[in-house]
Amino acid sequence: MLPYGRQSVSEDDIEAVTAILRGDWLTTGPTVDAFERALSDLVGGHRAVSCTSGTAALHIAYAAAGVGAGDEVVTTPMTFVATASGASLLGAKVVFADVEEDTALLDPAAVDALVTDRTTVIAAVDYAGHPADYAALQPIADRVGALTLADAAHSIGGFSDGRPVGDLADLTTLSFFPTKNLTTAEGGAVVAKDPAIAQRAHEFHFVGLMRDADRFRIKDEGPWHQEVHEFGLNYRLTDLQCAFGLSQLTRLAGFKQRRAEITARYNDALADVDGLRLPVRREGVDPAWHLYPVRILEDRRREVFEKMRAAGIGVQVNYIPVYWHPVYADLGYRRGMCPNAEAFYAEELSLPLYPDLTDDQVDQVVETLVGVL
């Protein structure tokens, strides 16, 4: 089975990890600091806090933003459930806004109609690696006193109007799962423009521990002292994983280039195929393509999915609308809330896309898809 996504691991990656095993630090040590500094350089110089997964990053970001009971978080249903569940876990009400019909990105006009004075965060998703329209979302957030959050699990290394992902929203979350644009096996990060929010993110992911003596309430305990003022969780990444991530970062530009080449090859080969719609790219955006989402028309998506899988092509569907999950249905959310998202889901099919995919394999995917159609 040709997978829809796959990690690319080099001998340099392996050597970076084994060097840590030969050293003194395994968990949170100097390599974590080095990885976070390298991420900061990539995302516009803002502080990056590494963590155990993209899901953890979202939970941390919402906590650092002060999200809690009585607050509202406006987000997209066209995403993995963690974009919403991180806010729900903190007691917030999640408000789902519809997506643009062509890009499947959060629609600023839909958001504008739903925000209230209780809106704390507007969370967009850079679906497939294409950054959302933060230039339109930020003024909406500013008007109601909310923060913008970019769920950039798909888009590290991308740009919009010359600005890097990580500099487009008040908060940005990253994922380093094996199918993503770089990997630490499991892992993620939170990027925050506001240093105070970044510090809260750091403390939340470090079990709530803080070591700033100026903030201690218990005085004169000794140099070993640390305090917990707010509850947190152990979401810390390890030196092992960060060594892997540092090595992967040196290859990120190459990964991005190869993904762009594969995307262009798909675009050229599928442009005139009946029964398909191809991904859209907005002017001024330089995506870091993570998915290649085609739309299968004429109510044939399941048929095409099953025939592609039977032919050894590991297509995938990304994603079921979040509020269709029983956990949200049980809270009263109902189908029909976001018609564009639901129409997109009914047709979406992700074709294989990863750096080690060869041109011959791309052509195999194309030939199989055209044959099935």
C-alpha positions in Angstrom: 0.0 0.0 0.0 1.4 3.4 -1.0 0.7 5.5 2.1 -1.0 9.0 1.9 1.8 10.4 4.1 5.1 9.2 5.5 8.1 10.4 7.5 11.5 10.9 5.8 14.3 9.7 8.1 17.9 10.2 7.1 21.2 8.8 8.5 21.9 12.2 9.9 18.6 12.1 11.8 19.5 8.7 13.2 23.0 9.9 14.2 21.5 13.0 15.9 19.3 10.8 18.1 22.0 8.2 18.9 24.3 11.0 19.9 21.8 12.0 22.6 21.7 8.4 23.8 25.4 8.5 24.2 25.3 11.7 26.2 24.1 12.8 29.7 20.6 14.2 28.9 17.6 12.2 27.7 14.6 14.4 28.6 14.3 18.1 29.0 17.8 19.5 28.6 20.0 21.7 26.3 18.8 20.1 23.1 15.2 21.2 23.9 16.5 24.8 24.3 18.4 24.5 21.0 15.3 23.2 19.1 13.1 25.9 20.5 15.6 28.6 19.5 15.7 27.1 16.0 11.9 27.1 15.8 11.9 30.7 16.9 14.2 31.7 14.1 11.8 30.0 11.6 8.6 31.6 12.9 9.6 35.3 13.0 11.6 35.4 16.2 8.8 34.7 18.6 9.2 32.4 21.6 8.5 28.8 20.8 7.6 26.3 23.5 8.0 22.6 22.4 5.6 20.0 23.7 4.5 16.4 23.3 2.1 16.7 20.4 0.1 19.1 18.2 -2.9 18.2 20.4 -1.0 19.2 23.5 0.1 22.4 21.8 -3.6 23.4 21.3 -4.4 22.6 24.9 -1.4 24.7 26.1 -2.2 27.6 23.8 -5.8 27.9 25.0 -4.7 27.6 28.6 -2.1 30.3 28.1 -4.7 32.5 26.4 -6.8 32.3 29.6 -9.6 30.3 28.0 -12.1 29.0 30.6 -15.7 28.5 31.5 -18.0 31.1 30.0 -15.7 31.9 27.2 -16.3 31.2 23.5 -13.8 30.0 21.0 -14.8 30.4 17.3 -13.2 27.8 15.0 -13.6 25.8 11.9 -15.2 22.3 11.7 -12.9 21.3 8.9 -10.1 20.1 11.1 -8.9 17.3 13.4 -11.0 17.3 16.6 -8.2 18.6 18.8 -8.6 22.1 17.4 -11.9 22.3 19.2 -11.5 19.8 22.0 -8.5 21.7 23.5 -10.9 24.6 24.2 -13.7 22.3 25.3 -11.5 20.6 27.9 -11.0 24.0 29.5 -14.8 24.6 29.8 -15.2 27.0 26.8 -18.1 26.9 24.4 -16.9 26.1 20.9 -18.7 28.1 18.1 -18.2 26.6 14.7 -18.0 29.0 11.7 -18.3 27.8 8.2 -15.4 27.6 5.7 -14.8 29.2 2.3 -16.4 27.1 -0.4 -13.2 26.7 -2.5 -10.3 26.7 0.0 -12.0 25.0 3.0 -10.3 27.7 5.2 -12.2 29.5 8.0 -14.4 32.1 6.4 -13.8 35.6 7.9 -17.3 36.7 7.0 -18.8 33.7 8.9 -16.6 34.5 11.9 -17.6 38.1 11.9 -21.3 37.1 12.1 -20.6 34.9 15.2 -18.2 36.7 17.5 -19.5 38.2 20.7 -18.1 39.9 23.7 -17.5 36.5 25.2 -15.2 35.4 22.3 -11.7 34.8 23.7 -10.0 33.1 20.7 -10.6 32.9 17.0 -8.8 29.7 15.9 -8.2 29.1 12.2 -6.6 26.1 10.6 -4.1 26.2 7.8 -5.8 23.4 6.0 -3.6 21.3 3.7 -0.7 23.7 4.3 -2.4 26.9 3.0 -2.4 29.7 5.6 -5.8 31.1 6.5 -6.7 34.7 6.0 -5.3 36.2 9.2 -5.2 39.7 7.7 -9.0 39.5 7.7 -9.4 37.6 10.9 -7.2 39.8 13.1 -9.3 43.0 12.9 -12.4 40.9 13.9 -10.5 39.5 16.9 -9.2 43.0 17.8 -12.7 44.5 17.7 -14.0 42.1 20.3 -10.9 41.8 22.4 -10.0 38.3 21.3 -6.8 36.6 20.3 -6.2 34.9 16.9 -4.8 31.3 16.9 -3.3 29.6 13.9 -3.5 25.8 14.0 -0.5 25.4 11.8 -0.2 21.7 12.1 -0.1 21.5 8.3 1.8 24.6 7.4 5.2 25.1 9.1 7.6 26.7 6.6 4.8 28.5 4.7 4.4 32.2 4.1 1.6 34.7 3.5 2.4 38.1 2.0 6.0 37.5 2.8 5.4 36.7 6.5 6.2 33.2 7.9 3.8 30.9 9.5 4.2 31.7 13.2 4.1 35.4 12.6 0.5 35.5 11.2 -1.6 35.2 14.4 -1.2 36.0 18.0 -0.7 32.3 18.8 0.4 29.5 16.6 0.4 25.8 17.2 2.6 23.3 15.4 2.6 19.5 15.0 5.5 17.2 14.4 3.6 13.9 13.8 5.3 11.6 11.3 3.1 12.6 8.4 3.6 16.3 9.0 6.1 18.5 7.2 8.8 17.7 9.7 8.7 15.2 12.5 10.0 14.5 16.0 8.1 11.2 16.0 5.4 12.7 18.3 5.7 16.4 19.2 4.4 19.9 18.8 5.1 23.5 19.7 3.3 26.7 20.7 4.5 30.1 19.3 3.3 33.2 21.1 3.9 36.8 20.1 3.2 38.1 23.6 6.1 37.1 25.9 3.7 36.9 28.9 1.5 34.4 27.1 4.6 32.5 26.0 5.7 32.2 29.6 2.3 31.0 30.7 2.5 28.4 27.9 5.9 27.3 29.2 4.7 27.0 32.8 1.5 25.1 31.8 3.5 22.5 29.9 5.9 22.2 32.8 3.3 21.0 35.3 2.7 24.6 36.3 6.1 25.0 37.9 7.6 28.5 37.9 11.1 29.5 39.1 10.9 33.3 39.0 12.0 34.3 42.6 10.3 37.7 42.1 6.9 36.0 41.9 7.4 33.5 44.8 4.8 33.7 47.5 6.9 31.5 49.8 10.1 33.4 50.6 13.6 32.4 51.6 13.2 28.7 51.1 16.5 28.3 49.3 18.0 28.0 45.8 16.1 24.7 45.1 12.7 26.4 45.5 10.0 26.3 42.8 6.2 27.0 43.0 3.0 26.1 41.3 0.5 29.0 41.1 -1.8 27.4 38.5 -2.3 23.8 37.5 -0.4 22.5 34.5 0.5 19.2 32.9 3.7 17.4 31.9 3.7 18.2 28.2 7.5 18.4 27.9 9.3 17.2 24.8 12.6 15.3 25.2 16.2 15.9 24.1 15.9 12.7 22.1 13.0 14.1 20.1 14.4 17.6 19.8 17.7 16.2 18.4 15.5 14.5 15.7 13.7 17.8 15.2 16.8 19.8 14.8 18.1 17.5 12.2 14.7 17.6 10.4 14.7 21.4 10.4 17.9 21.4 8.3 15.9 19.5 5.6 12.6 21.5 5.9 13.3 23.6 2.9 14.0 20.6 0.8 10.8 18.9 2.1 8.8 21.9 1.2 10.3 22.1 -2.3 9.6 18.4 -3.0 6.0 18.7 -1.8 5.5 21.7 -4.1 6.9 19.7 -7.0 4.6 16.8 -6.3 1.6 19.3 -6.0 2.5 20.8 -9.3 2.8 17.4 -11.0 -0.7 16.5 -9.7 -2.0 19.8 -10.9 -0.7 19.4 -14.4 -1.8 15.8 -14.7 -5.3 16.3 -13.3 -6.2 19.7 -14.6 -8.6 18.5 -17.3 -10.0 15.3 -15.6 -13.8 15.3 -15.4 -15.3 14.6 -12.1 -12.6 16.4 -10.1 -11.9 19.7 -8.4 -8.3 20.5 -7.5 -6.9 22.5 -4.5 -7.0 26.3 -4.6 -4.1 28.6 -3.9 -4.7 32.2 -2.9 -2.6 35.1 -4.4 0.2 36.1 -2.0 0.4 32.7 -0.3 3.4 30.4 -0.4 1.9 27.2 1.1 3.9 24.4 2.7 1.7 21.7 1.1 0.9 19.0 3.6 -2.1 17.4 1.9 -3.2 17.2 -1.7 -7.0 17.3 -1.3 -9.0 16.7 -4.5 -12.8 16.8 -4.5 -14.6 13.8 -6.1 -17.8 15.0 -7.7 -21.1 13.3 -8.5 -21.4 11.5 -5.1 -18.6 9.1 -6.0 -16.1 9.8 -3.2 -16.7 6.5 -1.3 -16.6 4.4 -4.5 -13.3 6.1 -5.5 -11.8 5.8 -2.0 -12.5 2.0 -1.9 -11.3 1.4 -5.4 -8.1 3.4 -4.8 -7.4 1.5 -1.6 -8.0 -1.8 -3.4 -5.5 -0.8 -6.0 -2.8 -0.2 -3.4 -3.1 3.6 -3.2 -3.5 4.8 0.4 -5.8 7.7 0.0 -7.4 9.4 3.1 -10.3 11.7 4.0 -9.5 14.9 5.9 -11.8 15.5 7.9 -15.2 14.6 9.2 -16.7 17.9 10.4 -15.8 18.2 14.1 -19.4 18.7 15.3 -20.4 15.4 13.7 -18.4 13.5 16.4 -20.6 12.1 19.0 -18.9 14.0 21.8 -20.1 17.2 20.2 -23.5 15.8 19.1 -24.1 14.9 22.7 -23.6 18.6 23.6 -26.3 19.6 21.2 -24.4 20.4 18.0 -26.3 19.4 14.9 -25.6 18.6 11.3 -26.3 21.4 8.8 -24.6 24.2 10.8 -21.8 24.7 8.3 -23.0 23.7 4.8 -19.7 24.6 3.0 -17.7 22.4 5.4 -20.2 19.5 5.1 -20.2 19.8 1.2 -16.4 19.8 1.2 -16.2 16.7 3.5 -18.6 14.8 1.2 -16.2 15.2 -1.7 -12.7 15.4 -0.2 -10.1 12.8 -0.9 -6.4 13.3 0.0 -3.9 11.8 -2.5 -0.5 10.6 -1.3 1.9 13.4 -0.6 5.3 13.2 1.1 8.9 14.1 0.2 10.1 10.6 -0.7 7.2 10.0 -3.1 8.8 9.5 -6.5 7.6 11.0 -9.8 6.8 7.4 -11.0 4.7 6.9 -7.9 2.9 10.2 -8.5 2.1 9.1 -12.0 0.9 5.7 -10.6 -1.5 7.6 -8.4 -2.7 9.7 -11.3 -3.2 6.8 -13.6 -5.1 4.8 -11.0 -7.4 7.7 -10.1 -8.1 8.5 -13.8 -8.8 4.8 -14.4 -11.2 4.6 -11.5 -13.0 7.8 -12.5 
